[in-house]
Amino acid sequence: MDLKKNKPLKNLTTFRIGGPAKYFVAASDLQELKDALAFAKKNKLPVFALGAGSNILVSDRGFPGLVIKLVGDFRGLDISGIKITAGAGLRVSELLRTACSNSLSGLEFMTGIPGTVGGAVVMNAGVGKAAIGHLISWVDVLDGKGKRHRLRQKDLEFGYRRSILRKRKYVVIEAGFKALKKSNSEEIRKRMNGLMKKRL
Ligand SMILES: Cc1cc2nc3c(=O)[nH]c(=O)nc-3n(C[C@H](O)[C@H](O)[C@H](O)COP(=O)(O)OP(=O)(O)OC[C@H]3O[C@@H](n4cnc5c(N)ncnc54)[C@H](O)[C@@H]3O)c2cc1C
């Protein structure tokens, strides 16, 4: 585990402001993440899971605990038929690109929303009434003791830009998507380009 002390957070967020994390780990696999959580528990440190930092503002005082960013294995993506499993550290843009090139439709409304799969699930990111929670089948999380749990869509209490994950001290590690449809890559791409133009 590559533990950093007093790591500046500003360059890890969109707004590029704020102070350092007392401790910081970029966890590349499950064991590193478990080790990081054990370190936080042993030292009674609060934990903050950081996605792409597109929806947070870091205080000038920094964060007095352990900030964990998911990299490496947590940026994986697996497609089986019309189902996608995505790592929490994967960029949403990458998820959309791969869904499109595999002719899977349903996620296009997320075009242009910055961030990671983990951040999107926690925030139930979306546009208007269309939100990522509608497409979630399950979410795998680790609790503060490093124990893995699978939460189903109904357990996640998705609402407008919220889910139960905003209140619970879990690190989201992976999400399973359902309700995607086979379509035509070119049509999906056109829809995404149109949405991006509108957003810009
Ligand atoms: C220009 C711009 C446009 C935007 N447009 C939209 C929009 O149209 N719709 C919309 O919904 N949002 C929008 N947002 C907000 C933002 O993109 C979303 O909230 C996004 O889902 C946040 O993802 P992130 O990875 O950046 O999360 P972060 O900002 O890093 O974190 C957000 C929250 O999620 C938690 N979190 C992140 N990853 C994990 C994890 N692995 N485990 C546990 N908790 C985690 C963090 O602890 C934090 O509480 C926009 C932001 C910007 C800057």
The ligand as a Tripos MOL2 file, in Angstrom:
@<TRIPOS>MOLECULE
LIG
   53    58     1     0     0
SMALL
NO_CHARGES

@<TRIPOS>ATOM
      1 C1        -19.3070   20.6360  -15.3390 C.3       1 LIG1
      2 C2        -20.0910   19.6850  -14.4660 C.ar      1 LIG1
      3 C3        -21.3160   19.2260  -14.9190 C.ar      1 LIG1
      4 C4        -22.0680   18.3520  -14.1420 C.ar      1 LIG1
      5 N1        -23.2680   17.9000  -14.6070 N.ar      1 LIG1
      6 C5        -23.9960   17.0170  -13.8900 C.ar      1 LIG1
      7 C6        -25.2590   16.5220  -14.3700 C.ar      1 LIG1
      8 O1        -25.7300   16.8730  -15.4280 O.2       1 LIG1
      9 N2        -25.9100   15.6090  -13.5980 N.ar      1 LIG1
     10 C7        -25.4160   15.1670  -12.4050 C.ar      1 LIG1
     11 O2        -26.0520   14.3290  -11.7720 O.2       1 LIG1
     12 N3        -24.2340   15.6520  -11.9160 N.ar      1 LIG1
     13 C8        -23.5180   16.5370  -12.6210 C.ar      1 LIG1
     14 N4        -22.3290   17.0280  -12.1230 N.ar      1 LIG1
     15 C9        -21.8780   16.5720  -10.8090 C.3       1 LIG1
     16 C10       -20.9270   15.3570  -10.8550 C.3       1 LIG1
     17 O3        -20.4370   15.1640  -12.1490 O.3       1 LIG1
     18 C11       -21.6440   14.0800  -10.4100 C.3       1 LIG1
     19 O4        -22.1460   14.2060   -9.1030 O.3       1 LIG1
     20 C12       -20.7000   12.8590  -10.4650 C.3       1 LIG1
     21 O5        -21.4830   11.7060  -10.4280 O.3       1 LIG1
     22 C13       -19.6790   12.8350   -9.3390 C.3       1 LIG1
     23 O6        -18.7600   11.8030   -9.6130 O.3       1 LIG1
     24 P1        -17.2440   11.8660   -9.1050 P.3       1 LIG1
     25 O7        -16.5990   10.5920   -9.4720 O.co2     1 LIG1
     26 O8        -16.5980   13.1070   -9.6100 O.co2     1 LIG1
     27 O9        -17.4800   11.9290   -7.5360 O.3       1 LIG1
     28 P2        -16.7550   12.8790   -6.4420 P.3       1 LIG1
     29 O10       -17.0900   14.3050   -6.7320 O.co2     1 LIG1
     30 O11       -15.3400   12.5030   -6.3120 O.co2     1 LIG1
     31 O12       -17.5490   12.3990   -5.1360 O.3       1 LIG1
     32 C14       -18.9230   12.6640   -4.9970 C.3       1 LIG1
     33 C15       -19.4360   11.8610   -3.8140 C.3       1 LIG1
     34 O13       -19.3980   10.4770   -4.1320 O.3       1 LIG1
     35 C16       -18.6030    9.7850   -3.1760 C.3       1 LIG1
     36 N5        -17.8620    8.7170   -3.8660 N.ar      1 LIG1
     37 C17       -17.1670    8.7950   -5.0240 C.ar      1 LIG1
     38 N6        -16.6450    7.5970   -5.3470 N.ar      1 LIG1
     39 C18       -16.9990    6.7550   -4.3480 C.ar      1 LIG1
     40 C19       -16.7720    5.3750   -4.0930 C.ar      1 LIG1
     41 N7        -16.0450    4.5960   -4.9140 N.pl3     1 LIG1
     42 N8        -17.2770    4.8290   -2.9630 N.ar      1 LIG1
     43 C20       -18.0120    5.5890   -2.0880 C.ar      1 LIG1
     44 N9        -18.2550    6.9080   -2.2760 N.ar      1 LIG1
     45 C21       -17.7690    7.4770   -3.3930 C.ar      1 LIG1
     46 C22       -17.6850   10.7990   -2.5710 C.3       1 LIG1
     47 O14       -17.2540   10.3910   -1.2830 O.3       1 LIG1
     48 C23       -18.6020   12.0270   -2.5430 C.3       1 LIG1
     49 O15       -19.4590   11.9560   -1.4420 O.3       1 LIG1
     50 C24       -21.5640   17.9180  -12.8750 C.ar      1 LIG1
     51 C25       -20.3150   18.3920  -12.4220 C.ar      1 LIG1
     52 C26       -19.5780   19.2590  -13.2140 C.ar      1 LIG1
     53 C27       -18.2500   19.7480  -12.7150 C.3       1 LIG1
@<TRIPOS>BOND
     1     1     2 1
     2     2     3 ar
     3     2    52 ar
     4     3     4 ar
     5     4     5 ar
     6     4    50 ar
     7     5     6 ar
     8     6     7 ar
     9     6    13 1
    10     7     8 2
    11     7     9 ar
    12     9    10 ar
    13    10    11 2
    14    10    12 ar
    15    12    13 ar
    16    13    14 ar
    17    14    15 1
    18    14    50 ar
    19    15    16 1
    20    16    17 1
    21    16    18 1
    22    18    19 1
    23    18    20 1
    24    20    21 1
    25    20    22 1
    26    22    23 1
    27    23    24 1
    28    24    25 2
    29    24    26 1
    30    24    27 1
    31    27    28 1
    32    28    29 2
    33    28    30 1
    34    28    31 1
    35    31    32 1
    36    32    33 1
    37    33    34 1
    38    33    48 1
    39    34    35 1
    40    35    36 1
    41    35    46 1
    42    36    37 ar
    43    36    45 ar
    44    37    38 ar
    45    38    39 ar
    46    39    40 ar
    47    39    45 ar
    48    40    41 1
    49    40    42 ar
    50    42    43 ar
    51    43    44 ar
    52    44    45 ar
    53    46    47 1
    54    46    48 1
    55    48    49 1
    56    50    51 ar
    57    51    52 ar
    58    52    53 1
@<TRIPOS>SUBSTRUCTURE
     1 LIG1         1 GROUP 0 **** ****
